[in-house]
Amino acid sequence: MSEPALFRHLPALAARVPWQPLGVWPTPVTAAEVAGRTLWVKHEGASHPTYGGNKLRTLEAWFGHARATGARTIWAIGAYGSNHAIATVLHAPAAGLAAGAIVFPQPPSPWARENAGALIATGCPIVCLRSVLELPFAAAWVALRTPDALVMPPGGATPIGTLGAASAAFELAEQVAAGVLPAPRRIVVAAGSTCTAAGLLAGLQLARVSGAWRWPVPRVHAVRVTPWPVTSRAAIVQLAARTLARVAALGGPVVAHGLGRLLAMLTVDGREIGEGYGQPTARGEAAAAALVMTGARLDGVYAAKAAAALLRLHARDEGPLLLWATKSDATLAAPSAAALRAGPPALVRWLARAA
């Protein structure tokens, strides 16, 4: 496990922000030649051999927060095939925490089936909802039923969780300084809960004012995989601004330019969402095939849609471009027959229908 880059550059935060190391940082960056020009890929999936991806950055901050507040159990919220949910359950024991998941239905896909099956295989407590509309009631019920539990919002998307992606912006600055890649013009990332997009947006501004980022600040190109208003520009910018306010309150640098600068550095791209969350698209599948030589797992729910936007920008020669490849590199095993028999009936039935 490695120290987050955030604390190397903003040491005042290290004593004030509880943290639970989980990942292996920095995650590698590789170059790929496409149509005679180079683009770059940040392999967040390589952050842990058991289960990596961008969610580990979020969970390092959340697990530290949970331990500092005396929680013994942490609950994730997400769709049946949520990356955040399975990452939470698999990594919580490293922080001395038990874990559970509150999940709601989503369209079937190989990626969702893999995660849902792995979630069942853990044997963790799972609350299955009929609809996302039941989330507020379920979260309140879990919190009341287990007083020592902490229930994260979907994707951990608060100024607690965004500090993980903010740290990644400092990590990227170190890689640019070391010559691993040129300073990107755009960072292309899938936007679901918006935790990673908002964290990068805030982190790049913090890196700029602290002197860690010495080049023109890249635009965060957030590719919508969940619908408006969750992935609205206003929602992402407000979360980034709340993150900057929290950092300033903790003794970090003050970013004085406010919402205007954040808005100027953010694009929300809705052209790749297709039929909605969890629905793979033909353009996403084609982009994943075109970038197979990078070695990144580009899942059809998130990263492949971001890759489709990346290739569209690449065709317009808008580089240097960096794809933030968010999916774990590790393939998760299917649940045993015994685990399926013990699993929540609604999720087991969905898994069988989706096969």
C-alpha positions as CSV (number, residue, x, y, z in Angstrom):
1,M,0.0,0.0,0.0
2,S,1.2,3.5,-0.8
3,E,0.9,7.0,0.7
4,P,-1.6,9.1,-1.3
5,A,0.0,11.8,-3.4
6,L,-2.4,14.3,-1.8
7,F,-0.5,14.1,1.5
8,R,2.9,14.5,-0.1
9,H,1.9,17.8,-1.6
10,L,-0.5,19.0,1.2
11,P,1.0,17.6,4.3
12,A,-1.2,19.6,6.6
13,L,-4.1,17.4,5.5
14,A,-2.3,14.2,6.5
15,A,-2.9,14.8,10.2
16,R,-6.5,15.9,9.7
17,V,-8.0,13.5,7.2
18,P,-8.4,9.9,8.4
19,W,-7.2,7.5,5.7
20,Q,-7.1,3.7,5.2
21,P,-4.5,2.6,2.7
22,L,-5.8,0.1,0.2
23,G,-4.4,0.6,-3.3
24,V,-1.0,0.4,-5.0
25,W,-0.2,3.9,-6.2
26,P,0.6,5.3,-8.7
27,T,-1.5,3.4,-11.2
28,P,0.4,3.1,-14.5
29,V,0.0,5.2,-17.6
30,T,0.5,3.7,-21.0
31,A,0.6,5.1,-24.5
32,A,-1.4,3.7,-27.5
33,E,-1.1,4.5,-31.2
34,V,-4.5,4.9,-32.8
35,A,-4.8,6.2,-36.4
36,G,-1.2,7.3,-36.4
37,R,-1.4,9.4,-33.3
38,T,-0.8,8.7,-29.6
39,L,-3.3,8.8,-26.8
40,W,-2.7,7.7,-23.2
41,V,-4.5,5.5,-20.7
42,K,-4.5,5.7,-16.9
43,H,-4.9,2.2,-15.6
44,E,-6.9,2.6,-12.4
45,G,-7.8,-1.1,-12.7
46,A,-4.3,-2.0,-11.6
47,S,-4.7,-0.5,-8.2
48,H,-5.2,-3.9,-6.4
49,P,-4.7,-7.5,-7.5
50,T,-8.0,-8.7,-5.9
51,Y,-10.2,-5.9,-7.1
52,G,-9.0,-2.5,-8.2
53,G,-10.5,0.4,-10.1
54,N,-11.3,4.0,-9.2
55,K,-13.5,3.0,-6.3
56,L,-10.4,2.1,-4.2
57,R,-9.5,5.8,-4.1
58,T,-12.9,6.7,-2.8
59,L,-12.9,3.9,-0.2
60,E,-9.5,4.8,1.2
61,A,-11.1,8.1,2.4
62,W,-14.4,6.6,3.4
63,F,-12.9,3.7,5.4
64,G,-10.7,6.1,7.2
65,H,-13.7,8.3,8.0
66,A,-15.7,5.2,9.2
67,R,-13.0,4.2,11.6
68,A,-12.5,7.7,12.9
69,T,-16.3,8.0,13.7
70,G,-16.4,4.6,15.4
71,A,-18.4,2.7,12.8
72,R,-18.0,-1.0,12.7
73,T,-20.0,-1.7,9.6
74,I,-20.0,0.2,6.3
75,W,-22.8,-0.1,3.7
76,A,-22.5,0.7,0.0
77,I,-25.4,1.7,-2.2
78,G,-25.6,0.9,-5.9
79,A,-27.1,-1.1,-8.7
80,Y,-27.0,-4.9,-8.7
81,G,-23.7,-4.9,-10.6
82,S,-22.2,-1.9,-8.7
83,N,-18.4,-1.6,-8.8
84,H,-18.6,0.5,-5.6
85,A,-20.6,-2.2,-3.8
86,I,-18.4,-5.1,-4.6
87,A,-15.2,-3.0,-3.9
88,T,-16.6,-2.0,-0.5
89,V,-17.4,-5.5,0.5
90,L,-14.2,-7.0,-0.7
91,H,-11.9,-4.4,0.9
92,A,-13.7,-3.5,4.1
93,P,-12.0,-6.3,6.1
94,A,-8.6,-4.6,5.5
95,A,-9.9,-1.7,7.5
96,G,-11.4,-3.9,10.2
97,L,-14.9,-3.2,9.1
98,A,-17.8,-5.4,8.2
99,A,-19.7,-4.5,5.1
100,G,-23.1,-4.7,3.5
101,A,-24.8,-3.6,0.3
102,I,-28.1,-1.9,-0.6
103,V,-28.8,-2.7,-4.2
104,F,-31.4,-2.0,-6.9
105,P,-32.1,-3.5,-10.3
106,Q,-30.3,-2.7,-13.4
107,P,-30.2,-4.0,-17.0
108,P,-28.3,-7.2,-17.4
109,S,-24.8,-7.3,-18.9
110,P,-21.7,-9.5,-18.5
111,W,-20.2,-6.8,-16.3
112,A,-23.2,-6.5,-14.0
113,R,-23.5,-10.3,-13.7
114,E,-19.9,-10.6,-12.8
115,N,-20.1,-8.1,-10.0
116,A,-23.5,-9.3,-8.7
117,G,-22.4,-12.9,-8.6
118,A,-19.2,-11.9,-6.7
119,L,-21.3,-9.9,-4.2
120,I,-23.5,-13.0,-3.6
121,A,-20.3,-15.1,-3.2
122,T,-19.1,-12.9,-0.3
123,G,-22.1,-13.9,1.8
124,C,-22.4,-10.3,3.0
125,P,-25.8,-8.8,4.1
126,I,-27.6,-7.5,1.0
127,V,-30.8,-5.5,1.0
128,C,-32.5,-5.8,-2.4
129,L,-34.8,-3.0,-3.5
130,R,-37.5,-3.1,-6.1
131,S,-36.6,0.3,-7.4
132,V,-34.1,3.1,-6.9
133,L,-37.0,5.1,-5.5
134,E,-36.9,3.1,-2.3
135,L,-33.3,4.1,-1.5
136,P,-33.9,6.8,1.0
137,F,-36.2,4.6,3.1
138,A,-33.8,1.6,2.9
139,A,-30.8,3.7,3.9
140,A,-32.7,5.1,6.9
141,W,-33.9,1.6,7.9
142,V,-30.3,0.2,7.8
143,A,-29.0,3.1,9.8
144,L,-31.7,2.8,12.5
145,R,-31.3,-1.0,12.7
146,T,-27.6,-1.0,13.1
147,P,-26.5,2.1,15.1
148,D,-22.8,1.4,14.6
149,A,-23.2,1.4,10.8
150,L,-22.2,4.0,8.3
151,V,-24.3,4.1,5.1
152,M,-22.5,5.7,2.2
153,P,-24.4,7.5,-0.6
154,P,-24.3,6.0,-4.1
155,G,-20.7,5.9,-5.2
156,G,-19.5,7.5,-2.0
157,A,-20.0,10.8,-3.8
158,T,-19.5,13.4,-1.0
159,P,-16.5,15.6,-0.2
160,I,-15.3,12.7,1.9
161,G,-15.0,10.3,-1.1
162,T,-13.9,12.9,-3.7
163,L,-10.6,13.3,-1.8
164,G,-9.5,10.0,-3.4
165,A,-9.8,11.3,-6.9
166,A,-8.3,14.7,-5.8
167,S,-5.3,12.8,-4.7
168,A,-5.1,11.1,-8.1
169,A,-4.8,14.6,-9.7
170,F,-1.6,15.1,-7.7
171,E,-0.4,11.7,-8.7
172,L,-0.9,12.5,-12.3
173,A,1.1,15.7,-11.9
174,E,4.0,13.7,-10.6
175,Q,3.8,11.4,-13.6
176,V,3.7,14.3,-16.0
177,A,6.7,15.9,-14.2
178,A,8.5,12.5,-14.5
179,G,7.9,12.4,-18.3
180,V,5.6,9.4,-18.2
181,L,3.1,11.3,-20.4
182,P,2.7,14.9,-21.6
183,A,0.2,17.1,-19.8
184,P,-3.1,16.1,-21.2
185,R,-5.5,18.6,-22.8
186,R,-8.5,16.5,-21.7
187,I,-9.0,13.8,-19.1
188,V,-11.9,11.6,-20.4
189,V,-13.7,9.7,-17.6
190,A,-17.0,8.0,-17.1
191,A,-19.5,9.9,-14.9
192,G,-21.9,7.8,-12.9
193,S,-22.1,8.9,-9.3
194,T,-19.7,11.8,-10.3
195,C,-17.3,11.2,-7.4
196,T,-14.3,10.7,-9.7
197,A,-15.1,13.5,-12.1
198,A,-15.7,16.0,-9.3
199,G,-12.7,14.8,-7.4
200,L,-10.4,15.2,-10.4
201,L,-11.9,18.7,-11.1
202,A,-11.2,19.8,-7.5
203,G,-7.8,18.0,-7.4
204,L,-6.5,19.7,-10.5
205,Q,-7.3,23.1,-9.1
206,L,-5.6,22.2,-5.8
207,A,-2.6,20.9,-7.7
208,R,-2.5,24.2,-9.7
209,V,-2.6,26.5,-6.7
210,S,-0.1,24.4,-4.7
211,G,2.4,24.4,-7.6
212,A,2.2,20.7,-8.2
213,W,0.5,21.2,-11.6
214,R,2.8,23.5,-13.7
215,W,1.1,23.2,-17.1
216,P,-2.2,24.3,-18.6
217,V,-4.9,22.7,-16.5
218,P,-6.7,20.0,-18.5
219,R,-10.4,19.9,-19.1
220,V,-12.3,17.1,-17.3
221,H,-14.4,15.5,-20.0
222,A,-17.1,13.6,-18.0
223,V,-18.9,11.1,-20.1
224,R,-22.4,10.6,-18.8
225,V,-23.4,6.9,-18.0
226,T,-26.2,7.9,-15.6
227,P,-28.9,10.4,-16.6
228,W,-29.5,14.0,-15.8
229,P,-29.7,15.4,-13.1
230,V,-27.3,13.1,-11.4
231,T,-24.6,13.9,-13.9
232,S,-25.5,17.5,-14.6
233,R,-22.7,20.1,-14.8
234,A,-24.2,21.9,-11.8
235,A,-24.1,18.7,-9.7
236,I,-20.5,17.9,-10.6
237,V,-19.3,21.5,-10.1
238,Q,-21.1,21.8,-6.8
239,L,-19.5,18.6,-5.5
240,A,-16.1,19.8,-6.6
241,A,-16.7,23.2,-4.9
242,R,-17.8,21.5,-1.7
243,T,-14.6,19.4,-1.8
244,L,-12.4,22.5,-2.2
245,A,-14.3,24.2,0.7
246,R,-13.6,21.1,2.9
247,V,-9.9,21.1,2.0
248,A,-9.7,24.8,2.8
249,A,-11.4,24.3,6.2
250,L,-8.9,21.5,7.0
251,G,-5.9,23.8,6.4
252,G,-5.3,23.2,2.7
253,P,-4.9,25.8,0.0
254,V,-7.8,28.1,-0.9
255,V,-8.9,28.1,-4.5
256,A,-10.2,31.6,-5.0
257,H,-11.7,31.5,-8.5
258,G,-14.9,29.6,-7.4
259,L,-17.6,28.1,-9.6
260,G,-16.6,30.0,-12.8
261,R,-13.2,28.3,-13.1
262,L,-14.7,24.9,-12.3
263,L,-17.4,25.3,-14.9
264,A,-14.8,26.4,-17.5
265,M,-12.8,23.3,-16.9
266,L,-15.6,20.8,-17.2
267,T,-17.4,19.2,-20.2
268,V,-20.3,16.8,-19.6
269,D,-20.7,14.6,-22.7
270,G,-24.1,13.0,-23.1
271,R,-23.6,11.4,-26.5
272,E,-22.5,8.0,-25.3
273,I,-25.2,7.1,-22.7
274,G,-27.2,5.1,-25.3
275,E,-30.4,3.7,-23.8
276,G,-29.4,4.5,-20.3
277,Y,-27.4,3.3,-17.3
278,G,-26.2,-0.2,-17.5
279,Q,-27.0,-0.5,-21.2
280,P,-23.9,-1.3,-23.3
281,T,-23.7,0.5,-26.7
282,A,-22.4,-0.5,-30.1
283,R,-20.0,2.5,-30.0
284,G,-18.7,1.5,-26.6
285,E,-18.1,-2.1,-27.7
286,A,-16.3,-0.8,-30.8
287,A,-14.1,1.5,-28.8
288,A,-13.2,-1.3,-26.3
289,A,-12.2,-3.5,-29.3
290,A,-10.1,-0.6,-30.8
291,L,-8.3,-0.1,-27.5
292,V,-7.8,-3.8,-26.6
293,M,-4.0,-3.4,-27.1
294,T,-3.9,-1.2,-24.0
295,G,-4.7,-4.1,-21.7
296,A,-7.4,-2.1,-19.8
297,R,-10.7,-3.7,-19.1
298,L,-13.2,-1.4,-20.7
299,D,-16.6,-2.4,-19.3
300,G,-19.7,-1.7,-21.3
301,V,-21.4,0.0,-18.3
302,Y,-18.7,2.7,-17.7
303,A,-15.3,2.7,-19.2
304,A,-16.2,1.6,-22.8
305,K,-18.6,4.6,-23.1
306,A,-15.8,6.9,-22.0
307,A,-13.5,5.2,-24.5
308,A,-16.1,5.9,-27.3
309,A,-16.0,9.6,-26.4
310,L,-12.1,9.5,-26.3
311,L,-11.9,8.1,-29.8
312,R,-14.4,10.7,-31.1
313,L,-12.2,13.4,-29.6
314,H,-9.0,11.7,-30.9
315,A,-10.5,11.7,-34.4
316,R,-10.7,15.5,-34.1
317,D,-7.1,15.6,-33.0
318,E,-7.9,17.2,-29.7
319,G,-5.0,15.7,-27.8
320,P,-3.1,15.0,-25.8
321,L,-5.9,12.9,-24.5
322,L,-5.9,10.7,-21.3
323,L,-8.5,8.0,-20.8
324,W,-9.2,7.4,-17.1
325,A,-9.8,3.6,-17.3
326,T,-11.9,3.0,-14.1
327,K,-12.7,-0.8,-14.3
328,S,-10.8,-3.3,-12.1
329,D,-8.4,-5.4,-14.1
330,A,-9.2,-8.5,-11.9
331,T,-11.9,-10.9,-13.1
332,L,-14.2,-12.0,-10.3
333,A,-15.2,-15.6,-9.9
334,A,-18.8,-16.8,-10.2
335,P,-20.6,-17.7,-6.9
336,S,-20.8,-21.4,-5.8
337,A,-24.1,-23.3,-5.8
338,A,-24.1,-23.0,-2.0
339,A,-23.7,-19.3,-2.2
340,L,-26.5,-18.9,-4.6
341,R,-28.8,-21.0,-2.4
342,A,-28.0,-18.7,0.5
343,G,-28.2,-15.5,-1.5
344,P,-31.0,-13.0,-1.6
345,P,-33.8,-14.5,-3.8
346,A,-34.4,-11.3,-5.9
347,L,-30.8,-11.0,-6.8
348,V,-30.3,-14.7,-7.5
349,R,-33.4,-14.7,-9.7
350,W,-32.1,-11.7,-11.6
351,L,-28.7,-13.4,-12.0
352,A,-30.4,-16.5,-13.5
353,R,-32.5,-14.4,-15.9
354,A,-29.5,-12.4,-17.0
355,A,-27.3,-15.4,-17.8
